[in-house]
Amino acid sequence: MDETVVFERERPRLLSLAGRILRDNAEAEDIVQQAWLRLHTTDAEIENLPGWLTTVTTRLCLDRLRAEKPILVEDTTLPSTTTDPADEVALADTVGTALQVVFDRLSPNERVAFVLHDSFSVDFPTIATILGSTPAAARKLASRARSKVRPHDIGRSGRADWKVVDAFLAAAREGDFEQLLELLAPGVVVAGDEAAIATGTPTRLEGKSAVAALFNGAAKAALPVFIDGRAGAAWFHRGSARVAFDFTIIDGVVARIDFRADPVVLAAVVRREAGKSRG
């Protein structure tokens, strides 16, 4: 397919990506235009053009951010030995205004890791490639960013996140489809990491009806837990957490649920009593 056709098809996604990272639509337009110019001046063979455009656009955003604010000591990462461009990224719309207003608290690498993973479902090896780090370092950056932008207890709606999680689990167990719909954001996304998908969780679902149908009458074996200090749930087998349900709560409703079965994540899962915000 002609490069111009592919670029025009990818332009809305690239503008969304740059806009979320930079929080400036005019700058996002400029960044995407720069990516277009680089495409027409590169001599490299590009096997995955959407992935290449994602990588270039993100790195241009990083350059812009780093020129505007000092890089924190905690933001430094190890060099990567991976040279391949990112795989194609699926468009999502899960980072709302409530998160944007606190982005200035994030370092450039934290901001990029958070947006790519939580808003565009990019895996950590790909994020590491873009940042020039390791997957473990990219995961830590995203986790640190998430802890800054996600309220642990009270959201703008005034309802505690743990209350939303527990109400959602109760509705799922009881098969209360209407209540599940009320607790879900319009653009809710469910996604699984590689380890969770291997256990049988969905790769990705979008929309209230699809997500409500998935959980309706389910989650009977899920127990309330803390995941990196956030209220969530997990499926346990013989006393050990096997799959964590990592919730993103925005404005008192569920905006995203990540199934996470990475051993590093599961090792940090802590049981909590239902109806409690602290262990």
Secondary structure, DSSP 8 states (H G I E B T S, - for coil): --HHHHHHHHHHHHHHHHHHHHS-HHHHHHHHHHHHHHHTT--S--S-HHHHHHHHHHHHHHHHHHHHS---GGG--------S------------HHHHTTGGGS-HHHHHHHIIIIIT---HHHHHHHHTS-HHHHHHHHHHHHHHHS-SSB-TTS-BHHHHHHHHHHHHHHT-HHHHHHTEEEEEEEEE-HHHHHHT--SEEESHHHHHHHHTT--TTEEEEEETTEEEEEEEETTEEEEEEEEEEETTEEEEEEEE--HHHHHT-EE--TT-S--
